[in-house]
Amino acid sequence: MTTAAELRGFASVKRVKARLEAACPGTVSCADILALMARDAVLLAKGPYWPVRRGRRRASPFLRRHVRRQGPRPQGPRRSTPATTATRRGLFSSDAVTGEYVRRVASGSFDEEFFRDFAESMIKMGNVGVLTGDQGEIRTKYRQPVRLQSASMATSSSWMVMLMLVSAAAAAASSSSAAGQLRTGYYRETCPKAEQIVFGETTRIIRASPDMAGALLRLHYHDCFVQGCDASVLLDSTAGNASAERDSDPNKTLRGFDAVARVKDKLEKACPSTVSCADILALMARDAVLLAKGPTWNVPLGRRDGRSSTAASCGGNLPPLCSNVTRLLESFAAKGLDVKDLVVLSGAHTLGVAHCPNFADRLSGDPALDGAYAARLRLQCNKGNVTAEMDPGSFTRFDTSYFRQVARRRALLRSDACLMDNPFTAAYVRQAATGKYDGHFFKDFGESMVKMGAIGVLTGNQGEIRLKCNVKNKHLHH
Ligand code: HEM
């Protein structure tokens, strides 16, 4: 009946704790270490990945005394009848209530569903009765009472420590209180026609050039990942700031600035100084997807525009093109986005084009790229084409054919191809590729866009409402 005595792995936890104490004394709780190690163990055993929320603190001693009483009883309820068969087959009777689920997963056709469920349930389990804030303590040694140490900060490059740092950033990003201040219908009183004006103008823009849908969606993503969704990506370089975000390498291929300016002009005429450029980007991205026959969603509004923009800030924030899937996950985690957001938002590559230099290195012998497809692309780029459609034949239509391309080793970008290297993202790609889950993907996409649209937003009195999206207000008045 004693459960604690059967547990193993204490020495491993102790080892990780010692490394973390060397890197960041008195900072990372043992409870968080357990949650992170459990997650990493599953991933390393080729299972799913999920984001772990941090901030747990050491449990009070009474918990240990109560483990015996509170731990689940492997025998389950004594009188249970449907449980008996499962118990005979080696399952705990408490599992028998989920017999139907077991049979379904046992068929082997629902691995991806199980991975997803497992990740979700682990997150739920990790939230059970946690101590946070001032409760409990951060032990400096595993199993020993906390003693304040003089902070001799050692550095460590271990991947575990890096993961912790990235994770901490994710927690910070996702708990942004400003994000909570956004709300749908924000302009109902101050500019009741705002969303209608944006939609009307975006419709005209995309009717005239259907390929603008991708450009507008990408603008919002590049805005949000660098310094938050504050329209800093739209600011021009100036005499005082020779190199704004817009002029950084990854942003050189951004398009759609004129389209945003056009919408902004309309809004300034209808409701001067009211609707921020950051909100315009979020609304135009939403409308572009709908106009490309994709889903729609409610956009929480109330963002304000930032007053700074530097090319240098793009590097570490936008995931590099040559990323492997771990690097992509880290980039997303640093913004409070998880593995599901990564695979779902990568689905944006159902729209638009990529320039040859962005995939040229994959055209000779990348095993993750179908040979015949690579040969066609090589020809295309050699013939002088500057770009290729990321979802050939359907690059102005928002659908799930992107996932079919990725599943068939026809992903144009390395970042798309490597989605097949992680069990969770690969499972999602394969599932969406069947074409039977378009509704699920559409819903997921809207949800992830809302999350992305809340990254590091400015609200209330922060920032300003720019009069022109490419210039800070101060510059206009001088
Ligand atoms: C996961 C990391 C990502 C990487 C490494 C990445 C990289 C790229 C690259 C290199 C291009 C081609 C640019 C060009 O050559 O013109 C591109 C295009 C595009 N990206 Fe991404 N991207 C990522 C995520 C996203 C996300 C999250 C979104 C939106 C939610 C997005 C939306 C787009 C769109 C719509 C295009 C087409 C743009 C056009 O037609 O002008 N991307 N991306």
Residues whose N, C-alpha, C, O or C-beta is under 5 A from the ligand:
A	BS01	HEM	D211 G214 A215 L217 R218 Y221 T253 R255 P319 P320 L321 L345 S346 A348 L351 G352 V353 A354 H355 N358 S415
